[in-house]
Amino acid sequence: MTTCLCCGGEIKKFGSFKTRSGSVQRFRCLNPACGKTFNEQRRFIGVCLDESKIVQIVRCLTEGCGVRATARLCGCDKNTVLEVLNVIGEKCERFHDETVRQIQTESIQLDELWARVGIRQTLTTSTDQLRGDFYTFLGIDRRTKLIISHLTGRRDYETTNDFVSDLASRVSGVVQITCDGFKPYVPTIRRHLLGRLNLAVMQKIYGSINGRDNFDPLEAWQRLDPVRRYSPPHCTGIKLKTVAGEPDVDKICTSHIERLNLTVRTFNRRFTRLCLGFSRKLVNHRHSVALFVVAYNFCKRHETLGCTPAVGARLTDHTWTIEELVKRLSETI
């Protein structure tokens, strides 16, 4: 290491410290306008770890380990794991924003995924803007399984509008979209994609409960007796509705995005129900989602495709390892 990682200026040795992995040399930039200090093997400003330890932490987080479990497996403090998550998560957000653009796709499926942040929604107050129930909106390409867009926020019109706006900016050409019966989807999709849109709604029909038919599953879940709350209502059928354009009936489907929801809950501990792995802070939750999305797109080989979603979408020509992912993220500004 001969130049500053921040400004590229001249550097000098600035002491050292010992870790479980050995001694680490520190350096200081001689540029008066910079003056940054950093470690010999340090790829990320703000993380005092060598590259191998960062790779180990990222690998554990992307395989579904919680923060404390990752800290135990990697032999470090949980605050160190959170530091790595925050730095990597921010870079994943920028990397996804810059890389996943001009996607050519014929069919997109949309859905939202619930998770708890901090406390239960019933315990929140009017001042709790960053705690309670939050939903991660996902848009997936039906053919390549690529996660084109994601956004975490409340399950309301504003968040849905921001999500659809971001999705529309990443795809090109005429697209077919299938979504569920969540009311904000139709007006926001028509607003941002009208003129190049084939839109269909697939509404699931559930069995009657308390004498009511065609109820909202979330409302029904809240009304259920606690003994039966975690027994899902029985789906008796589906209702298809063409909203815009001429969608291909054979491609009207939400099965792929529902299967992705299972993958998210399996490989991201913060989405696991009935456990202690839920997020305590919204910023950590969003960084965790960003890390999962990039790792899923570029590092996880899909068995049906035989490659990663990024390879299927021609964003790269090979499957990335976690080491390569960390290296690429280190080069992201």
Beta strands, then each sheet from edge to edge (+ up, - down):
strand 1: 11-19
strand 2: 22-29
strand 3: 37-39
strand 4: 103-104
strand 5: 107-117
strand 6: 132-141
strand 7: 147-153
strand 8: 171-172
strand 9: 175-179
strand 10: 197-206
strand 11: 235-244
sheet 1: 1+ 2- 3+
sheet 2: 4+ 8+
sheet 3: 7+ 6- 5+ 9+ 10+ 11-
end
